[in-house]
């Protein structure tokens, strides 16, 4: 847990706090899943709790409250980054939180501070646009944009693809001479130019036991993602026990399966705002064997704000590999 970052966020609003380690007698499952420290503000003490690996938000809130009761302290949940949906859920539930982007809900001071950058938010692509753009970047050999191919890769209808292409032309990422869309620079340059417009596709995370995941796999197609996928390209060490899976929110909502609640140990299922797809990018890495991973750009977007030092180092390796892959497919 980045304690100094938390202290600096509070200090930026003239709130002086101190943070120190605390010893609690907790089940091993809690120790494996959470980091925690004690924060003091005036004569009050709070238990700061952060997940070591992101899981279900509902489960995090439930287990954190149990830890707070054992410590006889109010809890403040700590995150690397919160989505707008997650912030809304926590505010509605009156759960105190702080994230490393500067979002803070601290009831003792009546503080609700939002660190959103309105300019960046207004630039964000829609889920269909981001899915189409990533598929375009990663599909090789398209000197002229192949709408049918993009539809096949993304599962989106041609009419939606054409609407997305008009957006990309407005952003000056594509040209349209002779009624055909072509790109204005190399795909490597276009990725770097478009990166500020791209968002983390994760809408929700669930921590599920193997039996639930087995049932989901039998009913729907899911891909590998998260740090587990990253480990197949980098020196990051992740075992099969820490594998992560990805499904779109549309596919997930179609499932009519009873799922376990408030699980402490299990595997992460990421629910995305668009449908994940398999990219040719992974063909160069023979270690993947029969595993199917999400596309590398979406994977990069889900992990680039992770504050785990292991991930911070290896995510740059992933980005460099993406740039190398895209650089091999220049505009004509």
N, C-alpha and C positions, 0 to 999 in steps of 0.2 A: 504494500500500500504506500502510495506517495504521500507521506505525512506532510512534508514541507509544502507541497502543492495545496493541500487542504488548508493548512495554516495561512498561506498567502491569500487564498480566496476569502477567508473570513477577515483577514487584516485589510484587504482592499475595501472593505465596507466598515472599517474602524471597529471591528470586533476582535478583541484580543483573546485568544484561546491558547491553551497548552495541551500537548498530546503526549501520552506516555503509554508504555506497555502495561498490560494487565493480565494476570493469570486467572483463568476460569477453569473449573472442572466440568468438561463437556464430553459427550460421547465422541469416539474417534471419527465418526461420520461427519460431525460438525467441524472438527479440527481439519479434516481433509478438504472440506468445501469452502471454509471461510477464513478470512483474515480479520482481526479485530484489535482495536486499541481503545484507550480511554481518553476522552477529550474533556477538559475542564474549562468552564466558563463561569466567572465569578465563583459562587459557592456550589454550583451545580456540576454534576458529572454526566456525561453521555457516552454511550457505547457506539463507536464508529465501526461499521461492519461492511466488508467488501467480499464479494464472491471471488474465489480464485479462478473460476471458470464460469462464464455466464450461463445461467440456466433459466428456468421459469421465474418470471417476476413475482407471480402470486406465491410460489413456493418460497422465494427469497424473503418476502415480507412476513410470511407465517413463521419461518424458522428464525428470522431475526427477532421477532417479538418473543419467542421462547427464550432466546439467548438474553434478551433484555430483562426478562423476568428473573432468570437465574442470577444475573449480575445486579439486579435491583436498580437498573438505570434505564432511562429512556434511550431509544436507539436512533441513530442517524445512518441511513443507508448511503454507501459510497459507490460511485460508478465512474468508469472512464468517460463514458458519454451516454446520454439519454436521448431517445427519440422523443418527438413531440407527443406521441401517443402514450409513451411510458410516463412522461412528466404529468400528463393529464390524469392518468390512472392514479399516480401517487398523490397528487394534490387532492383528488376527489376522496381518496381514502385517508387523507390527513396524515400521510407518512412522511416524516422529515427526510430530506435527502440533500446530497451535494454531489456534483460531478466535476471532472477535471476541466470541463469547458466553461465553468463559472456559473452554472445553474445551481440555485440554492433555495431550499425551503427550510426555514429555521423558526418555528413557532415562538420560542421564547422572546425573539426580537420582532415578531410579526413580519418576517422577511419572506418575500417570494420574489426572487430575482431571476430573470430570464436572460440568458446570454445569447439568444438567437441573433444571427446576422441577417437582417431583413433583405439586404442586397443579395446575399448568397441564396437565400430561400427563394427569391423571385426568379433566380436563374435555373433552379432545379428542374431537370427533365421530368416528364411523367414516367410511370413505370413502363408503359408500352414504348415510349421513346428511348428510354435507357436500354431496354432489352434489344430493340432494333439496332441501336447504335453500336452496342457491344458485339452483337452478332455480325454486323457489317465489318467492324474493325478486325474481327478474328477469322472471318471467312476469306481465304486466300483467293487470288486470281480474279478479283472483281475490279477491273479497270472501269467498267460500266456497272452500276448497281443492278444486281439481279434480284428483282422483287420476288419472283417465285421462289428463289433459293432462300431468301430471308424469311419468307412466309413458312417454308418447310422447316427451317432451323428453329424459329421462334414459336411456331404454332399460331401466329397472328394472321388474320385475313389480309389479303392484298390491299384492301381499302384502308386498313389501319396503317400498313406499311407506307403507303403513299402519303398519308397525313403526317407521318413521322418525317418522311423525306422532305416535305415542304418546310417543316420546322428546321431541319438541318441546313437547308438552303438559306433560310432567313438568318441563321447564325453564321453563314459564310463558311460552312464546313463542306458543302457540296455545291457544284455548279449544275446547270441544266441546259447545256447546248443541244440543239436538235432533239428536244423532248426526252433526252436521256440524262440521268443523273450520273455525274462523275465527281471524283473528289478533288479538292483544291490544293492538297499538299500530301506528303507521305502519310501513311496511317500512323506512323510513330509521332509525327508532328501533330496530327489531328487528335490523337489520344491525349497528349500533353495539353493541347489547347482546350479540350473538352472536359478535362478532369475536374475543374471547379463546378461543373454543372452536374456531376454524377453524385449519387447518394448511396448510402449504405442500404442495401435491399432488405435487410432483416426487419420484419414487422414484429416478430415475437419469437421467443425461445421457450422450449419446453424441455424439461429433464425427465426422461422416460426410461423405464426398465426394458430389458431385452424382449420380454414377452410382448409389450406394446409395439415396439419397433418391428418385431416379426409380423405382427398382424397388419401393420401399416404397409410393410413391404409386399405382403400378399395381396393387398387391395390397391396399391398405387405405386408408381415409379418414384423412387427417391435417390438422390445422388449424395456422394460424400462431399463434405465441405469443412470449413473451420480450420483449426490448427492441424487436424489430421490430414487434410488435403495438402496443406502447406508443407508438412513433414516429408512428403514424397518428392519434393523439389529441392529441399534445403537440408541443412544439418539439424533441424529441429527434431527432437526425439519425441514421438508420440506413439503409444502402443495401440493395438486394436481396442483395448478397454476404453480408450479416450476418443474413439471415433465419433465424428459428428455427421449428421445427415441434414439434407435440405429438401424442402417441398414447397410448392407455391401455396399461397393462402387460398387460392381457388380450389386446388386439389384437396387441400386439407379440409376445407369446409364441406366438401362432398363426402368425406368419410363419415360413416355412422358407427364409430367404434367407441366403446367405453375405455377411457384412458385413466391411468393412475394419477392421483393428485398428491402434491407435496412430497415428491420423491427426493430423498437425500443423496442417493447414489444411482447413477445410470448414465445414459448417453444423451447428448444434446440433439434435439431436432429443431432446426432453424426454419421458421415459416417466412417465406420471402414474398415481397410485393409483386413479383413477376415470376414466370416459370423458369427455373434453371435449365440450362442445356449443356451438353457435352461438346467440348471444343477440340479441334485437331491439334491444338497446342500441346496436349498431353501425350500425343503419339510419340514424341521424341524421348519420353521417359518410360523406359521398359519396365521399371519397377512397379508400375501401377497394375500390371497383370490384368486381372478381370475387373478391377475397380473402376467405377465411373465417377469422375470428379466434376464439380461445377466449373464453369469457365473461369479462367485466371483473373480476368478484370473484375468480375463480381466478387471473387474470393479476396482480391486485394482490397476492394472497397469495404468488405466486412471486417477486415483485420487491421487496416492502416492506423486506426486510432486506439488500438489495443496497447495498454501500458505495460504489458508483460515484457521485460527486457529481452527475453528469448525471441519473442515475436517481433519486436521493434527492429531487431537486427536482421532477421530472416525475411521480413516483409520487403526490405529493400532489394534482397536477392530476387524475390518474385517480380518486383517491378522492373528490375533490370532485364530479367528474362522476357517479360512482356514487351519491353521496348525493343529488344533484340529480335523477337519474333515479328513484331509489326514492321520493323525497319527493313525486313526482307521483302516487303510487299509495297514498293513505292508507287506513287502516282505516275502515270505516263505523261 
